Amino acid sequence: MRTVLSAASAEVLAVDAAPNPWFDPSYVTSNWDTIVGYLGEHVRLTVAAVVLGALIALPLALLARRSGWLAGPVLGLSTLIYTIPSLAMFAFVAPITGITATTVLIGLVLYSLVILVRNFLAGLQAVPADVREAARGMGYGPVRLFWQVELPLALPAFMAGIRVATVSTVALVTVGVIVGHGGLGQLITGGFAANFYRAQIVTGAVGCVLLALLADLLLAGAERLLTPWARGTRA
């Protein structure tokens, strides 16, 4: 009996003493396909959420700018939505869309509005009134005025909002693990479930950070290309 207990104790000690490093390149190489799959889902959800959020935020910002009394309600509603906990948000959406990536996407889009609407509205309000009047005096209609005058001048504020919303969305995607669509967040929760497997947790966390940094860098480069006059002003 003592021999059996001693063997069992030795096995437990061997398991506890098994290496569990924070950084393990072999984990990445061994699970590369899985990691790339989660990364792809993370990128798709982030891009879709920011693009859809921008398409919704721009009309709202234009409406709030045109009718000043709507600015408060529009901003207040977007802020109110942002305060809803993700668990409650998924509980509201899941009965309609099911336990799918669409559920996560809807929540991400709604959460992005608080940043995008505010920045879009701030950018539009920063366009000088005399510039608008001069454009109208030159025969610019509403559509041409927006595309050729207001949008270029408001673009730096627009891009700032998109950059912040993108970085924020990269972090929020991980919450989607609740419904099984959390991108790299699946690695983090999987590491906790696998007896706190550190290498898996760090891979998911570092992947999220690097993805956010890369996205911000790409958007910063896009902003420089789209606003060359701003570079000259800063210089």
C-alpha positions in Angstrom: 0.0 0.0 0.0 2.8 2.4 0.9 4.5 1.5 -2.4 1.4 2.5 -4.3 1.0 5.8 -2.4 4.7 6.6 -2.9 4.4 6.0 -6.7 1.3 8.2 -6.8 3.0 11.0 -4.9 6.0 10.8 -7.1 3.8 11.2 -10.2 2.1 14.3 -8.7 5.4 15.8 -7.9 6.6 15.1 -11.5 3.5 16.9 -12.9 3.9 19.9 -10.6 7.6 20.1 -11.5 6.9 20.0 -15.2 8.3 23.1 -17.0 5.8 25.9 -17.4 7.8 28.8 -18.9 6.3 32.2 -19.7 7.9 32.2 -23.1 8.1 29.0 -25.1 8.9 29.3 -28.9 8.1 25.6 -29.3 4.5 26.2 -28.3 4.1 28.8 -31.1 5.7 26.5 -33.7 3.7 23.5 -32.6 0.4 25.4 -32.6 1.0 27.8 -35.5 -2.1 26.9 -37.5 -4.3 27.3 -34.5 -2.8 30.7 -33.6 -3.1 31.9 -37.2 -6.7 30.9 -37.2 -7.5 32.9 -34.1 -5.5 35.8 -35.4 -7.5 35.8 -38.6 -10.7 35.9 -36.6 -9.4 38.7 -34.4 -8.4 40.8 -37.5 -11.7 40.2 -39.3 -13.8 41.2 -36.2 -11.7 44.3 -35.6 -11.8 45.5 -39.2 -15.5 44.8 -39.7 -16.4 46.5 -36.4 -14.4 49.7 -37.1 -15.6 50.0 -40.7 -19.3 49.4 -39.7 -18.9 51.7 -36.7 -17.5 54.5 -39.0 -20.3 54.0 -41.5 -22.9 54.5 -38.7 -21.0 57.2 -36.8 -20.6 59.5 -39.8 -24.3 60.1 -40.5 -24.9 60.5 -36.8 -22.2 63.1 -36.5 -23.5 64.9 -39.6 -27.0 64.9 -38.2 -25.8 66.2 -34.8 -23.8 68.9 -36.5 -26.7 70.0 -38.6 -29.2 70.0 -35.8 -27.3 71.3 -32.7 -30.0 70.2 -30.3 -29.4 66.6 -31.4 -25.7 66.6 -30.4 -26.4 66.0 -26.7 -28.8 63.1 -27.2 -26.6 61.4 -29.9 -23.5 61.6 -27.7 -25.4 60.6 -24.6 -26.9 57.6 -26.3 -23.5 56.4 -27.6 -22.0 56.8 -24.1 -25.0 55.0 -22.5 -24.4 52.0 -24.9 -20.7 51.9 -24.0 -21.6 51.6 -20.3 -23.5 48.3 -20.9 -21.4 45.4 -19.6 -20.3 43.0 -22.4 -22.1 40.1 -20.7 -25.4 42.0 -20.7 -24.8 43.1 -24.3 -24.3 39.5 -25.4 -27.4 38.4 -23.4 -29.5 41.0 -25.3 -28.1 40.2 -28.8 -27.6 36.4 -28.6 -31.3 35.5 -28.6 -31.5 37.2 -32.0 -28.2 36.3 -33.7 -27.3 33.1 -31.7 -24.0 32.1 -30.3 -22.1 33.3 -33.4 -19.4 35.8 -34.4 -22.2 38.2 -35.4 -23.1 38.6 -31.8 -19.6 39.7 -31.0 -19.5 42.0 -34.0 -22.7 43.8 -33.1 -21.4 44.5 -29.6 -18.0 45.7 -31.0 -19.8 48.1 -33.4 -22.0 49.5 -30.7 -19.0 50.0 -28.3 -17.0 51.8 -31.1 -19.6 54.5 -31.6 -18.8 56.3 -28.4 -15.3 57.1 -29.7 -16.1 57.5 -33.4 -19.2 59.7 -33.1 -17.4 62.1 -30.7 -14.3 62.4 -32.9 -16.3 62.7 -36.1 -18.5 65.4 -34.6 -15.5 67.3 -33.2 -13.8 67.2 -36.6 -16.8 68.6 -38.4 -17.4 71.3 -35.8 -13.7 72.4 -36.2 -14.2 73.3 -39.8 -14.2 77.1 -39.9 -17.5 78.7 -40.7 -15.9 81.2 -43.1 -14.4 78.4 -45.1 -17.9 76.9 -45.6 -19.3 80.2 -46.5 -16.5 80.8 -49.1 -17.2 77.4 -50.6 -20.9 78.1 -50.8 -20.1 81.4 -52.5 -18.1 79.6 -55.1 -21.1 77.5 -55.9 -20.3 74.3 -53.9 -23.4 72.2 -53.2 -23.8 70.2 -49.9 -22.3 67.0 -51.3 -19.3 68.7 -53.0 -18.8 71.0 -49.9 -18.6 67.9 -47.7 -16.3 65.8 -49.9 -13.9 68.6 -51.1 -13.9 71.0 -48.1 -15.2 69.6 -44.9 -13.9 66.1 -45.1 -10.3 67.0 -45.8 -10.2 69.5 -43.0 -11.9 67.1 -40.5 -9.8 64.1 -41.6 -7.1 64.4 -38.9 -9.9 64.2 -36.2 -11.6 61.4 -38.1 -8.3 59.4 -38.2 -7.6 60.0 -34.6 -11.0 58.6 -33.7 -10.5 55.6 -36.0 -7.1 54.9 -34.5 -8.4 54.9 -30.9 -11.4 52.9 -31.8 -9.3 50.3 -33.6 -6.9 49.8 -30.7 -9.9 49.7 -28.3 -11.6 47.1 -30.5 -8.5 44.9 -30.6 -8.7 44.6 -26.9 -12.5 44.2 -26.7 -12.5 41.3 -29.2 -11.1 39.1 -26.5 -14.3 39.4 -24.6 -15.9 37.4 -27.3 -14.6 34.2 -25.7 -17.9 34.3 -23.8 -19.6 33.1 -26.9 -16.6 31.2 -28.4 -15.5 33.9 -30.8 -12.8 35.9 -29.1 -9.9 35.6 -31.5 -6.6 35.6 -29.7 -8.6 35.7 -26.4 -9.3 32.0 -26.9 -5.6 31.4 -26.3 -5.7 33.3 -23.0 -8.7 31.5 -21.6 -7.4 28.2 -23.0 -4.2 28.7 -21.1 -6.1 29.3 -17.9 -8.2 26.2 -18.5 -5.0 24.1 -19.2 -3.8 24.4 -15.6 -2.5 28.0 -16.1 -0.3 27.2 -19.1 1.8 30.4 -19.2 3.2 30.1 -22.7 -0.3 29.9 -24.2 -1.5 32.9 -22.1 1.5 35.0 -23.0 1.1 34.1 -26.7 -2.5 35.4 -26.7 -1.7 38.5 -24.7 1.4 39.5 -26.7 -0.4 38.8 -29.9 -3.2 41.2 -29.0 -0.6 43.9 -28.1 1.4 43.5 -31.3 -1.8 43.5 -33.4 -2.9 46.8 -31.8 0.5 48.4 -32.3 0.6 47.2 -35.9 -2.9 48.5 -36.6 -2.1 51.9 -35.1 1.1 52.1 -37.0 -0.7 51.4 -40.3 -3.4 53.9 -39.6 -0.8 56.5 -38.7 0.9 55.9 -42.0 -2.4 56.2 -43.8 -3.2 59.4 -42.1 0.2 60.9 -43.2 -0.5 59.9 -46.8 -4.1 61.3 -46.7 -3.2 64.6 -45.1 0.1 65.8 -46.6 -0.9 69.4 -45.8 -0.9 68.6 -42.1 2.7 67.5 -42.2 3.6 70.8 -43.7 1.7 72.6 -41.0 3.4 70.7 -38.2 6.8 71.3 -39.8 
